[in-house]
Amino acid sequence: YIGSKPADKVLTASDITDGIISSAKIADGTIVNDDVNASAAIVASKLSGAGITVADQWRLTTSKTSDGDITANLERCNTGIQGTLGSAMTESSGIFTFPSTGIYQVLVAASFTGASENAMQVLIKGTADNSSYTTLALIYDGQRNATDTSGGSSGSTIVDITDTSTHKIKFAAGSLSAGSSVNGHDDENQTTFSFIRLGE
């Protein structure tokens, strides 16, 4: 300055033109939780990996009466108000492909019918190479007899899907003798397979 320096003036909101402060002018790591208004409604799409982004459920539409992989009669649950969240699982010949990488919970709720059965089973099987499957979880129903012919059981596993082209899931039935079945229905859930993405 030539002459006296003007007196300092406190900067106010009216001195700043609307829209002039950009992200480049905000130092990284300076915004903290206290800076966010308690009533801020931040949509989930702005929060990468936050919250559950996939919830999908399938069911067996026809009862399976023999041991082995469940390769057919599978559909997404679609009766009444049943719904899903996010991108869908895809299924081909009983092999399920995940829509995106992440940590998923895979749940089975199985309904069984069979007399004098010790352990009717549904198995959750997984592969990391799109070829060799190992049993990740075993869901079974205990002793059945002539007067106690139906029952159900559930179980789950958590899987780390790092590559959707190689990491897949399938299901199988086991320990079914003549007259036994893993129950299915095309209008209601009797045996279901659920997939919930828990996070990155």
C-alpha positions in Angstrom: 0.0 0.0 0.0 1.0 3.6 -0.5 -0.1 5.4 2.5 -2.1 3.8 5.4 -3.2 0.2 5.1 -7.0 -0.2 5.1 -8.4 -1.6 8.3 -8.9 -5.4 8.4 -12.4 -6.5 7.6 -14.1 -9.8 8.6 -15.1 -11.9 5.6 -18.9 -12.6 5.6 -21.0 -14.9 3.5 -22.2 -12.0 1.4 -18.6 -11.3 0.3 -18.4 -14.7 -1.4 -20.0 -15.2 -4.8 -22.4 -18.2 -4.9 -20.7 -21.3 -6.3 -17.2 -19.9 -6.2 -15.8 -22.4 -3.6 -14.9 -25.6 -5.4 -13.6 -29.0 -4.2 -10.1 -28.0 -5.2 -10.2 -25.2 -2.5 -11.1 -27.6 0.3 -8.1 -29.4 1.8 -8.3 -33.2 1.8 -9.1 -34.7 5.2 -10.5 -31.5 6.7 -14.3 -32.2 6.7 -15.3 -34.2 9.8 -18.5 -35.7 11.0 -19.4 -32.6 12.9 -19.5 -30.6 9.6 -22.3 -32.7 8.2 -25.8 -31.6 9.2 -27.8 -34.1 11.2 -30.7 -33.9 8.8 -28.5 -34.4 5.7 -30.1 -37.2 3.5 -27.1 -38.6 1.7 -28.2 -41.2 -0.9 -26.5 -44.6 -0.8 -25.2 -44.2 -4.3 -22.8 -41.5 -3.0 -21.4 -43.9 -0.4 -19.2 -46.4 -2.2 -19.5 -49.9 -0.5 -21.7 -48.6 2.3 -24.7 -50.6 3.4 -26.4 -53.6 1.7 -26.5 -53.1 -2.0 -27.7 -56.6 -3.2 -30.4 -58.8 -1.7 -31.7 -61.5 -3.9 -33.8 -64.6 -3.2 -34.4 -67.7 -5.3 -36.6 -70.8 -4.7 -37.0 -74.4 -5.7 -40.1 -74.6 -7.8 -40.4 -78.4 -7.9 -39.4 -80.9 -5.2 -36.1 -82.7 -5.7 -36.3 -86.4 -4.9 -32.8 -87.7 -5.6 -29.3 -86.9 -4.5 -27.1 -84.6 -6.5 -26.7 -81.0 -7.7 -29.8 -78.9 -8.0 -29.6 -78.0 -11.7 -33.1 -77.0 -12.6 -36.5 -75.7 -11.3 -35.1 -72.5 -9.8 -36.6 -69.1 -10.0 -36.4 -65.7 -8.3 -39.0 -65.3 -5.7 -41.7 -63.1 -7.3 -45.1 -63.7 -5.5 -47.1 -60.8 -4.2 -45.0 -58.2 -2.5 -41.8 -60.2 -2.7 -38.9 -58.1 -4.0 -35.2 -57.7 -4.4 -32.5 -55.1 -4.0 -29.8 -54.1 -6.5 -28.5 -56.2 -9.4 -29.7 -59.8 -9.7 -27.9 -63.0 -9.3 -27.8 -65.0 -12.5 -28.3 -68.7 -12.7 -27.5 -71.3 -15.4 -27.9 -75.1 -14.9 -27.9 -74.5 -11.1 -24.7 -72.4 -11.0 -25.1 -68.9 -9.5 -23.0 -66.0 -10.7 -22.7 -62.9 -8.5 -23.5 -59.4 -10.0 -20.5 -57.8 -8.4 -17.5 -58.5 -6.2 -17.8 -58.2 -2.4 -18.6 -60.1 0.8 -21.9 -62.0 0.5 -23.9 -64.1 2.9 -25.5 -67.1 1.2 -28.4 -68.6 3.1 -30.5 -71.7 2.6 -33.9 -72.4 4.2 -34.9 -76.0 3.2 -38.1 -77.9 3.7 -37.9 -81.7 3.7 -40.3 -84.6 3.5 -39.3 -88.2 4.1 -40.0 -91.2 6.4 -37.3 -92.8 8.5 -34.6 -90.4 7.3 -31.6 -89.7 9.4 -30.2 -86.6 7.7 -31.8 -85.3 4.6 -29.4 -82.6 3.3 -28.9 -79.5 1.2 -25.3 -78.5 0.6 -23.9 -75.1 -0.3 -21.0 -75.6 -2.6 -18.5 -72.9 -3.9 -15.7 -72.6 -6.4 -12.9 -70.1 -6.9 -11.9 -71.4 -10.3 -15.3 -72.0 -12.0 -14.5 -75.7 -11.9 -13.7 -77.4 -8.6 -16.4 -77.1 -6.0 -16.1 -77.7 -2.3 -18.8 -78.0 0.3 -19.1 -74.8 2.3 -22.1 -75.5 4.5 -24.4 -78.5 5.2 -28.0 -78.0 6.0 -29.8 -81.1 7.2 -33.0 -82.3 8.9 -32.7 -85.0 11.6 -34.6 -88.2 12.2 -37.9 -88.6 10.4 -40.3 -91.5 11.0 -43.6 -92.8 9.8 -45.6 -90.3 11.9 -43.2 -87.4 11.6 -42.5 -87.1 7.9 -41.8 -83.4 7.4 -39.5 -80.8 8.7 -37.1 -78.0 7.8 -33.7 -76.5 8.6 -31.6 -73.6 7.6 -27.9 -72.6 7.3 -25.6 -70.1 5.8 -22.0 -69.2 4.9 -20.2 -66.0 4.1 -18.1 -65.9 0.9 -15.5 -63.5 -0.4 -16.2 -62.9 -4.1 -13.1 -61.3 -5.6 -13.8 -62.4 -9.3 -17.4 -62.9 -10.5 -16.2 -65.0 -13.5 -14.6 -67.6 -11.3 -16.2 -67.4 -7.8 -19.6 -69.1 -8.0 -22.1 -71.0 -5.9 -24.3 -74.1 -6.4 -26.5 -76.3 -4.3 -27.0 -80.0 -3.9 -29.3 -82.5 -2.2 -28.1 -85.4 -0.2 -29.1 -88.4 1.8 -32.5 -88.7 0.1 -34.0 -92.2 0.0 -37.1 -93.4 -1.8 -40.0 -91.2 -0.8 -37.9 -88.4 0.4 -37.6 -84.9 -1.0 -36.3 -81.4 -0.7 -39.6 -79.6 -1.1 -40.3 -77.0 -3.8 -43.2 -74.9 -5.0 -43.7 -72.3 -7.8 -46.0 -69.9 -5.9 -44.6 -69.9 -2.4 -41.3 -70.2 -0.6 -40.6 -73.8 0.6 -36.9 -74.1 -0.1 -35.1 -70.9 -0.7 -31.6 -69.6 -1.6 -30.8 -66.1 -0.5 -27.8 -63.9 -1.4 -27.1 -60.7 0.5 -24.1 -58.5 -0.2 -22.7 -57.2 3.1 -20.0 -54.9 1.8 -16.8 -54.5 -0.2 
